[in-house]
Amino acid sequence: MEKKDINTREDLALLVDSFYVKIRNDETLGPIFNNAINDWEKHLNHLTTFWESSLFFSRKLEHKYIGNPLEVHAKVDKDNNNGITELHFGIWLNYWIQTIDELFEGDVAENAKRRARKMGSFLYLKIFEARAKDLS
């Protein structure tokens, strides 16, 4: 099967849905995500919008991401006794790259990998900043 690049919201929905099947079934990440997310359909749609905004710079109001991922991830870490580590981010990133490689190839696919690497590093650092603020 010849792979194509990520070109549409439908492509992103396929990517996000396929990725989260792996996350939800992972023995390390699954419990964290499954405890934090009550409405998976809404969450998957929200993340599809996030990636659409990030990769396609969508300006359409219905496809513009609104949210604070830093706040959400810091709360999830706190809810998990400040137990989120680089291992969790490494597993997450490996599944993301693996899922992209299974489904797509091209410039946008490569950009999605780069953005995920940067985002993972940034969120990881921000979680530790939030922990430090909680201690002060």
KOLKE-906605 format. One record per residue: residue number from 0; residue in one letter; chain; x, y negated, z negated of N, C-alpha, C in turn. Coordinates in nm, 3 decimals. Each point is the difference from the previous one (the first is absolute). Last residue first. Example, Ala and Ser with C-alpha at 12.3 -4.5 7.8 and 13.67 -1.06 7.14 Angstrom:
<nodes>
+-----+------+------+---------+---------+---------+---------+---------+---------+---------+---------+---------+
! pos ! code ! unit !     nxx !     nyy !     nzz !    caxx !    cayy !    cazz !     cxx !     cyy !     czz !
+-----+------+------+---------+---------+---------+---------+---------+---------+---------+---------+---------+
!   1 !    s !    A !   1.285 !   0.225 !  -0.708 !   0.082 !  -0.119 !  -0.006 !  -0.077 !  -0.109 !  -0.073 !
!   0 !    a !    A !   0.029 !   0.572 !   0.007 !  -0.089 !  -0.119 !   0.000 !   0.090 !  -0.120 !   0.000 !
+-----+------+------+---------+---------+---------+---------+---------+---------+---------+---------+---------+
</nodes>
This chain:
<nodes>
+-----+------+------+---------+---------+---------+---------+---------+---------+---------+---------+---------+
! pos ! code ! unit !     nxx !     nyy !     nzz !    caxx !    cayy !    cazz !     cxx !     cyy !     czz !
+-----+------+------+---------+---------+---------+---------+---------+---------+---------+---------+---------+
! 135 !    s !    A !   0.658 !  -2.583 !  -4.645 !   0.031 !  -0.131 !  -0.062 !  -0.116 !  -0.062 !  -0.071 !
! 134 !    l !    A !  -0.011 !   0.421 !   0.243 !   0.081 !   0.014 !  -0.121 !   0.027 !  -0.133 !  -0.068 !
! 133 !    d !    A !  -0.234 !   0.034 !   0.416 !  -0.083 !   0.060 !  -0.106 !   0.077 !   0.012 !  -0.130 !
! 132 !    k !    A !   0.224 !  -0.146 !   0.387 !  -0.091 !  -0.105 !  -0.047 !  -0.086 !   0.053 !  -0.115 !
! 131 !    a !    A !   0.280 !   0.304 !   0.221 !   0.081 !  -0.093 !  -0.080 !  -0.089 !  -0.111 !  -0.057 !
! 130 !    r !    A !  -0.196 !   0.304 !   0.302 !   0.032 !   0.066 !  -0.128 !   0.076 !  -0.094 !  -0.092 !
! 129 !    a !    A !  -0.083 !  -0.144 !   0.436 !  -0.123 !  -0.003 !  -0.079 !   0.022 !   0.068 !  -0.135 !
! 128 !    e !    A !   0.349 !   0.017 !   0.310 !  -0.016 !  -0.137 !  -0.049 !  -0.124 !  -0.011 !  -0.089 !
! 127 !    f !    A !   0.071 !   0.404 !   0.220 !   0.093 !  -0.016 !  -0.112 !  -0.002 !  -0.142 !  -0.055 !
! 126 !    i !    A !  -0.262 !   0.093 !   0.377 !  -0.051 !   0.079 !  -0.112 !   0.091 !  -0.017 !  -0.122 !
! 125 !    k !    A !   0.138 !  -0.189 !   0.408 !  -0.104 !  -0.079 !  -0.066 !  -0.064 !   0.075 !  -0.117 !
! 124 !    l !    A !   0.320 !   0.222 !   0.277 !   0.063 !  -0.106 !  -0.079 !  -0.104 !  -0.082 !  -0.077 !
! 123 !    y !    A !  -0.165 !   0.325 !   0.294 !   0.076 !   0.066 !  -0.105 !   0.066 !  -0.104 !  -0.091 !
! 122 !    l !    A !  -0.214 !  -0.148 !   0.390 !  -0.096 !   0.038 !  -0.104 !   0.070 !   0.066 !  -0.118 !
! 121 !    f !    A !   0.267 !  -0.109 !   0.375 !  -0.053 !  -0.121 !  -0.062 !  -0.095 !   0.035 !  -0.115 !
! 120 !    s !    A !   0.167 !   0.350 !   0.270 !   0.107 !  -0.059 !  -0.083 !  -0.051 !  -0.121 !  -0.077 !
! 119 !    g !    A !  -0.297 !   0.195 !   0.307 !   0.027 !   0.091 !  -0.112 !   0.106 !  -0.056 !  -0.092 !
! 118 !    m !    A !  -0.092 !  -0.233 !   0.398 !  -0.109 !  -0.013 !  -0.095 !   0.023 !   0.088 !  -0.122 !
! 117 !    k !    A !   0.301 !   0.033 !   0.362 !   0.013 !  -0.130 !  -0.068 !  -0.106 !  -0.015 !  -0.109 !
! 116 !    r !    A !  -0.027 !   0.383 !   0.270 !   0.124 !   0.003 !  -0.079 !   0.015 !  -0.129 !  -0.081 !
! 115 !    a !    A !  -0.356 !   0.021 !   0.304 !  -0.025 !   0.085 !  -0.117 !   0.125 !   0.009 !  -0.088 !
! 114 !    r !    A !   0.034 !  -0.226 !   0.411 !  -0.082 !  -0.077 !  -0.095 !  -0.029 !   0.080 !  -0.126 !
! 113 !    r !    A !   0.228 !   0.217 !   0.353 !   0.082 !  -0.106 !  -0.060 !  -0.078 !  -0.078 !  -0.106 !
! 112 !    k !    A !  -0.235 !   0.322 !   0.252 !   0.097 !   0.065 !  -0.091 !   0.085 !  -0.105 !  -0.071 !
! 111 !    a !    A !  -0.296 !  -0.148 !   0.329 !  -0.077 !   0.047 !  -0.115 !   0.091 !   0.070 !  -0.101 !
! 110 !    n !    A !   0.182 !  -0.132 !   0.413 !  -0.022 !  -0.116 !  -0.086 !  -0.079 !   0.040 !  -0.125 !
! 109 !    e !    A !   0.062 !   0.323 !   0.331 !   0.128 !  -0.026 !  -0.068 !  -0.014 !  -0.120 !  -0.094 !
! 108 !    a !    A !  -0.370 !   0.098 !   0.267 !   0.022 !   0.110 !  -0.095 !   0.129 !  -0.022 !  -0.079 !
! 107 !    v !    A !  -0.092 !  -0.292 !   0.352 !  -0.087 !  -0.029 !  -0.114 !   0.015 !   0.108 !  -0.107 !
! 106 !    d !    A !   0.241 !   0.062 !   0.405 !   0.046 !  -0.117 !  -0.075 !  -0.085 !  -0.030 !  -0.123 !
! 105 !    g !    A !  -0.004 !   0.507 !   0.172 !   0.002 !  -0.128 !   0.068 !   0.042 !  -0.111 !  -0.094 !
! 104 !    e !    A !  -0.271 !   0.501 !  -0.053 !   0.136 !  -0.045 !   0.027 !  -0.008 !  -0.132 !   0.075 !
! 103 !    f !    A !  -0.334 !   0.381 !  -0.321 !   0.030 !  -0.113 !   0.087 !   0.148 !  -0.013 !   0.029 !
! 102 !    l !    A !  -0.214 !   0.355 !  -0.282 !  -0.110 !  -0.053 !   0.080 !   0.038 !  -0.100 !   0.108 !
! 101 !    e !    A !   0.302 !   0.227 !  -0.324 !  -0.089 !   0.104 !   0.050 !  -0.100 !  -0.052 !   0.103 !
! 100 !    d !    A !   0.294 !  -0.299 !  -0.232 !   0.073 !   0.081 !   0.098 !  -0.085 !   0.113 !   0.058 !
!  99 !    i !    A !  -0.182 !  -0.271 !  -0.347 !   0.020 !  -0.079 !   0.122 !   0.067 !   0.086 !   0.107 !
!  98 !    t !    A !  -0.040 !   0.194 !  -0.418 !  -0.131 !  -0.010 !   0.065 !   0.010 !  -0.082 !   0.129 !
!  97 !    q !    A !   0.387 !   0.038 !  -0.273 !  -0.036 !   0.131 !   0.057 !  -0.131 !  -0.008 !   0.078 !
!  96 !    i !    A !   0.135 !  -0.378 !  -0.245 !   0.084 !   0.019 !   0.119 !  -0.034 !   0.131 !   0.069 !
!  95 !    w !    A !  -0.221 !  -0.083 !  -0.405 !  -0.037 !  -0.102 !   0.098 !   0.078 !   0.021 !   0.130 !
!  94 !    y !    A !   0.106 !   0.270 !  -0.373 !  -0.127 !   0.039 !   0.061 !  -0.041 !  -0.100 !   0.108 !
!  93 !    n !    A !   0.384 !  -0.105 !  -0.248 !   0.023 !   0.119 !   0.083 !  -0.127 !   0.047 !   0.068 !
!  92 !    l !    A !  -0.028 !  -0.354 !  -0.312 !   0.062 !  -0.042 !   0.125 !   0.026 !   0.119 !   0.092 !
!  91 !    w !    A !  -0.171 !   0.090 !  -0.433 !  -0.097 !  -0.078 !   0.078 !   0.058 !  -0.037 !   0.136 !
!  90 !    i !    A !   0.287 !   0.203 !  -0.308 !  -0.097 !   0.098 !   0.052 !  -0.100 !  -0.072 !   0.090 !
!  89 !    g !    A !   0.301 !  -0.276 !  -0.224 !   0.069 !   0.083 !   0.100 !  -0.094 !   0.102 !   0.063 !
!  88 !    f !    A !  -0.152 !  -0.266 !  -0.362 !   0.010 !  -0.079 !   0.123 !   0.069 !   0.078 !   0.111 !
!  87 !    h !    A !  -0.024 !   0.205 !  -0.421 !  -0.135 !  -0.018 !   0.054 !   0.002 !  -0.078 !   0.132 !
!  86 !    l !    A !   0.406 !   0.048 !  -0.237 !  -0.045 !   0.129 !   0.055 !  -0.137 !  -0.014 !   0.065 !
!  85 !    e !    A !   0.188 !  -0.358 !  -0.248 !   0.045 !   0.004 !   0.139 !  -0.039 !   0.132 !   0.066 !
!  84 !    t !    A !  -0.310 !  -0.116 !  -0.404 !   0.144 !  -0.010 !   0.021 !   0.032 !  -0.002 !   0.149 !
!  83 !    i !    A !  -0.416 !  -0.048 !  -0.413 !   0.028 !   0.004 !   0.143 !   0.148 !  -0.030 !   0.022 !
!  82 !    g !    A !  -0.243 !   0.001 !  -0.433 !   0.071 !   0.119 !   0.044 !   0.030 !   0.008 !   0.149 !
!  81 !    n !    A !  -0.245 !  -0.289 !  -0.367 !   0.122 !  -0.052 !   0.064 !   0.087 !   0.114 !   0.053 !
!  80 !    n !    A !  -0.441 !   0.091 !  -0.164 !   0.103 !  -0.015 !  -0.103 !   0.135 !  -0.045 !   0.055 !
!  79 !    n !    A !  -0.417 !   0.019 !   0.251 !   0.075 !   0.126 !  -0.001 !   0.121 !  -0.010 !  -0.094 !
!  78 !    d !    A !  -0.284 !  -0.371 !   0.075 !  -0.097 !   0.106 !  -0.030 !   0.066 !   0.137 !  -0.007 !
!  77 !    k !    A !   0.260 !  -0.370 !   0.137 !  -0.035 !  -0.015 !  -0.141 !  -0.096 !   0.111 !  -0.044 !
!  76 !    d !    A !   0.107 !  -0.022 !   0.456 !   0.117 !   0.040 !  -0.078 !  -0.031 !  -0.005 !  -0.149 !
!  75 !    v !    A !  -0.326 !  -0.163 !   0.288 !   0.008 !   0.146 !   0.011 !   0.119 !   0.053 !  -0.080 !
!  74 !    k !    A !  -0.044 !  -0.465 !   0.034 !  -0.105 !   0.057 !  -0.086 !   0.004 !   0.152 !   0.003 !
!  73 !    a !    A !   0.287 !  -0.232 !   0.288 !   0.045 !  -0.020 !  -0.139 !  -0.102 !   0.060 !  -0.097 !
!  72 !    h !    A !  -0.113 !  -0.007 !   0.455 !   0.102 !   0.102 !  -0.028 !   0.056 !  -0.014 !  -0.142 !
!  71 !    v !    A !  -0.320 !  -0.319 !   0.149 !  -0.060 !   0.134 !  -0.002 !   0.104 !   0.105 !  -0.038 !
!  70 !    e !    A !   0.143 !  -0.447 !   0.066 !  -0.081 !   0.013 !  -0.121 !  -0.057 !   0.142 !  -0.013 !
!  69 !    l !    A !   0.229 !  -0.103 !   0.394 !   0.093 !  -0.003 !  -0.114 !  -0.075 !   0.023 !  -0.130 !
!  68 !    p !    A !  -0.239 !  -0.043 !   0.416 !   0.059 !   0.131 !  -0.023 !   0.096 !   0.003 !  -0.120 !
!  67 !    n !    A !  -0.425 !  -0.300 !   0.143 !   0.127 !  -0.024 !  -0.064 !   0.065 !   0.134 !  -0.032 !
!  66 !    g !    A !  -0.391 !  -0.206 !   0.386 !   0.030 !   0.077 !  -0.120 !   0.137 !  -0.037 !  -0.054 !
!  65 !    i !    A !  -0.279 !  -0.005 !   0.489 !  -0.012 !  -0.087 !  -0.117 !   0.025 !   0.088 !  -0.122 !
!  64 !    y !    A !   0.058 !   0.017 !   0.580 !   0.019 !   0.059 !  -0.132 !  -0.010 !  -0.107 !  -0.107 !
!  63 !    k !    A !  -0.243 !   0.013 !   0.488 !   0.108 !  -0.068 !  -0.071 !   0.008 !   0.058 !  -0.140 !
!  62 !    h !    A !  -0.325 !   0.080 !   0.368 !   0.118 !   0.086 !   0.002 !   0.120 !  -0.068 !  -0.065 !
!  61 !    e !    A !  -0.429 !  -0.209 !   0.052 !  -0.040 !   0.134 !  -0.045 !   0.118 !   0.097 !  -0.003 !
!  60 !    l !    A !   0.065 !  -0.449 !   0.156 !  -0.038 !   0.001 !  -0.140 !  -0.035 !   0.140 !  -0.049 !
!  59 !    k !    A !   0.355 !  -0.099 !   0.387 !  -0.144 !   0.017 !  -0.009 !  -0.037 !   0.014 !  -0.147 !
!  58 !    r !    A !   0.446 !  -0.027 !   0.173 !  -0.056 !  -0.122 !  -0.058 !  -0.154 !   0.009 !  -0.010 !
!  57 !    s !    A !   0.466 !   0.349 !   0.038 !  -0.140 !  -0.027 !   0.030 !  -0.049 !  -0.124 !  -0.073 !
!  56 !    f !    A !   0.445 !   0.248 !   0.083 !  -0.020 !  -0.139 !  -0.040 !  -0.142 !  -0.046 !   0.033 !
!  55 !    f !    A !   0.217 !   0.446 !   0.041 !  -0.058 !  -0.069 !   0.115 !  -0.025 !  -0.148 !  -0.028 !
!  54 !    l !    A !   0.196 !   0.295 !  -0.332 !   0.064 !   0.039 !   0.127 !  -0.051 !  -0.078 !   0.120 !
!  53 !    s !    A !  -0.168 !  -0.081 !  -0.451 !   0.146 !   0.003 !  -0.007 !   0.065 !   0.026 !   0.135 !
!  52 !    s !    A !  -0.476 !   0.014 !  -0.057 !   0.049 !  -0.137 !  -0.022 !   0.151 !  -0.005 !   0.009 !
!  51 !    e !    A !  -0.192 !   0.422 !   0.019 !  -0.038 !  -0.075 !   0.120 !   0.050 !  -0.144 !  -0.011 !
!  50 !    w !    A !   0.049 !   0.278 !  -0.372 !   0.099 !   0.031 !   0.103 !  -0.033 !  -0.071 !   0.132 !
!  49 !    f !    A !  -0.304 !  -0.057 !  -0.358 !   0.132 !  -0.049 !  -0.041 !   0.102 !   0.024 !   0.112 !
!  48 !    t !    A !  -0.428 !   0.184 !   0.057 !   0.001 !  -0.145 !   0.021 !   0.134 !  -0.060 !  -0.038 !
!  47 !    t !    A !  -0.062 !   0.447 !  -0.095 !   0.005 !  -0.014 !   0.145 !   0.003 !  -0.149 !   0.036 !
!  46 !    l !    A !  -0.065 !   0.104 !  -0.446 !   0.139 !   0.017 !   0.040 !   0.017 !  -0.003 !   0.152 !
!  45 !    h !    A !  -0.436 !  -0.029 !  -0.177 !   0.076 !  -0.115 !  -0.049 !   0.147 !   0.010 !   0.045 !
!  44 !    n !    A !  -0.283 !   0.366 !   0.083 !  -0.036 !  -0.111 !   0.087 !   0.081 !  -0.125 !  -0.037 !
!  43 !    l !    A !   0.044 !   0.371 !  -0.278 !   0.062 !   0.029 !   0.129 !  -0.029 !  -0.112 !   0.100 !
!  42 !    h !    A !  -0.210 !  -0.024 !  -0.423 !   0.145 !  -0.018 !  -0.012 !   0.069 !   0.021 !   0.135 !
!  41 !    k !    A !  -0.464 !   0.088 !  -0.033 !   0.026 !  -0.143 !  -0.010 !   0.151 !  -0.027 !  -0.003 !
!  40 !    e !    A !  -0.131 !   0.447 !  -0.015 !  -0.037 !  -0.057 !   0.130 !   0.030 !  -0.150 !   0.004 !
!  39 !    w !    A !   0.061 !   0.239 !  -0.409 !   0.105 !   0.022 !   0.099 !  -0.034 !  -0.060 !   0.135 !
!  38 !    d !    A !  -0.129 !  -0.099 !  -0.514 !  -0.072 !   0.001 !   0.127 !   0.103 !   0.012 !   0.113 !
!  37 !    n !    A !   0.157 !   0.002 !  -0.446 !  -0.133 !   0.060 !  -0.018 !  -0.075 !   0.017 !   0.132 !
!  36 !    i !    A !   0.538 !  -0.038 !  -0.193 !  -0.092 !  -0.036 !   0.108 !  -0.132 !   0.074 !  -0.017 !
!  35 !    a !    A !   0.379 !   0.057 !  -0.300 !  -0.009 !  -0.145 !   0.020 !  -0.110 !  -0.040 !   0.099 !
!  34 !    n !    A !   0.118 !   0.460 !  -0.105 !  -0.051 !  -0.064 !  -0.122 !  -0.024 !  -0.149 !   0.021 !
!  33 !    n !    A !   0.191 !   0.255 !   0.350 !  -0.137 !   0.047 !  -0.022 !  -0.061 !  -0.059 !  -0.126 !
!  32 !    f !    A !   0.457 !  -0.094 !   0.106 !  -0.093 !  -0.062 !   0.096 !  -0.144 !   0.041 !  -0.028 !
!  31 !    i !    A !   0.335 !   0.197 !  -0.268 !   0.004 !  -0.146 !  -0.017 !  -0.103 !  -0.066 !   0.089 !
!  30 !    p !    A !   0.064 !   0.473 !   0.037 !  -0.068 !  -0.040 !  -0.124 !  -0.004 !  -0.152 !  -0.021 !
!  29 !    g !    A !   0.239 !   0.169 !   0.390 !  -0.144 !   0.024 !   0.000 !  -0.070 !  -0.044 !  -0.128 !
!  28 !    l !    A !   0.490 !   0.009 !   0.078 !  -0.076 !  -0.123 !   0.029 !  -0.151 !   0.017 !  -0.012 !
!  27 !    t !    A !   0.294 !   0.376 !  -0.085 !   0.053 !  -0.114 !  -0.074 !  -0.087 !  -0.124 !   0.019 !
!  26 !    e !    A !  -0.099 !   0.409 !   0.229 !  -0.007 !   0.027 !  -0.144 !   0.052 !  -0.116 !  -0.085 !
!  25 !    d !    A !  -0.251 !  -0.030 !   0.491 !   0.134 !   0.012 !  -0.055 !  -0.007 !   0.016 !  -0.152 !
!  24 !    n !    A !  -0.375 !  -0.085 !   0.305 !   0.030 !   0.140 !  -0.028 !   0.138 !   0.022 !  -0.061 !
!  23 !    r !    A !  -0.164 !  -0.432 !   0.136 !  -0.099 !   0.053 !  -0.096 !   0.029 !   0.144 !  -0.039 !
!  22 !    i !    A !   0.268 !  -0.212 !   0.334 !   0.020 !  -0.063 !  -0.131 !  -0.093 !   0.063 !  -0.103 !
!  21 !    k !    A !  -0.051 !   0.130 !   0.451 !   0.125 !   0.052 !  -0.059 !   0.020 !  -0.053 !  -0.140 !
!  20 !    v !    A !  -0.358 !  -0.169 !   0.242 !  -0.027 !   0.142 !  -0.024 !   0.122 !   0.062 !  -0.068 !
!  19 !    y !    A !   0.036 !  -0.442 !   0.151 !  -0.058 !   0.017 !  -0.133 !  -0.050 !   0.141 !  -0.027 !
!  18 !    f !    A !   0.187 !  -0.111 !   0.428 !   0.099 !  -0.023 !  -0.104 !  -0.059 !   0.028 !  -0.138 !
!  17 !    s !    A !  -0.287 !   0.003 !   0.372 !   0.088 !   0.118 !   0.001 !   0.104 !  -0.008 !  -0.111 !
!  16 !    d !    A !  -0.284 !  -0.375 !   0.064 !  -0.077 !   0.116 !  -0.047 !   0.088 !   0.125 !  -0.009 !
!  15 !    v !    A !   0.193 !  -0.392 !   0.183 !  -0.029 !  -0.017 !  -0.143 !  -0.074 !   0.121 !  -0.055 !
!  14 !    l !    A !   0.084 !  -0.006 !   0.468 !   0.124 !   0.004 !  -0.077 !  -0.027 !  -0.005 !  -0.150 !
!  13 !    l !    A !  -0.364 !  -0.059 !   0.291 !   0.050 !   0.137 !   0.008 !   0.127 !   0.017 !  -0.084 !
!  12 !    a !    A !  -0.167 !  -0.432 !   0.044 !  -0.089 !   0.079 !  -0.085 !   0.043 !   0.146 !   0.000 !
!  11 !    l !    A !   0.223 !  -0.291 !   0.291 !   0.039 !  -0.024 !  -0.140 !  -0.088 !   0.080 !  -0.096 !
!  10 !    d !    A !  -0.109 !   0.010 !   0.455 !   0.130 !   0.066 !  -0.020 !   0.044 !  -0.013 !  -0.146 !
!   9 !    e !    A !  -0.379 !  -0.238 !   0.126 !  -0.031 !   0.143 !  -0.007 !   0.128 !   0.082 !  -0.019 !
!   8 !    r !    A !   0.032 !  -0.463 !   0.075 !  -0.046 !   0.027 !  -0.137 !  -0.031 !   0.150 !  -0.016 !
!   7 !    t !    A !   0.350 !  -0.100 !   0.382 !  -0.135 !  -0.044 !  -0.035 !  -0.029 !   0.025 !  -0.148 !
!   6 !    n !    A !   0.421 !   0.116 !   0.231 !  -0.050 !  -0.114 !   0.078 !  -0.130 !  -0.059 !  -0.049 !
!   5 !    i !    A !   0.463 !   0.347 !  -0.073 !  -0.114 !  -0.049 !  -0.077 !  -0.048 !  -0.129 !   0.068 !
!   4 !    d !    A !   0.249 !   0.368 !   0.304 !   0.028 !  -0.094 !  -0.108 !  -0.129 !  -0.032 !  -0.075 !
!   3 !    k !    A !   0.063 !   0.480 !   0.237 !  -0.007 !  -0.139 !   0.042 !   0.034 !  -0.088 !  -0.120 !
!   2 !    k !    A !   0.107 !   0.545 !   0.174 !  -0.043 !  -0.096 !  -0.101 !  -0.003 !  -0.139 !   0.060 !
!   1 !    e !    A !  -0.061 !   0.520 !   0.209 !   0.074 !  -0.125 !   0.007 !  -0.057 !  -0.099 !  -0.101 !
!   0 !    m !    A !   0.003 !   0.551 !  -0.001 !  -0.084 !  -0.118 !   0.000 !   0.089 !  -0.125 !   0.000 !
+-----+------+------+---------+---------+---------+---------+---------+---------+---------+---------+---------+
</nodes>
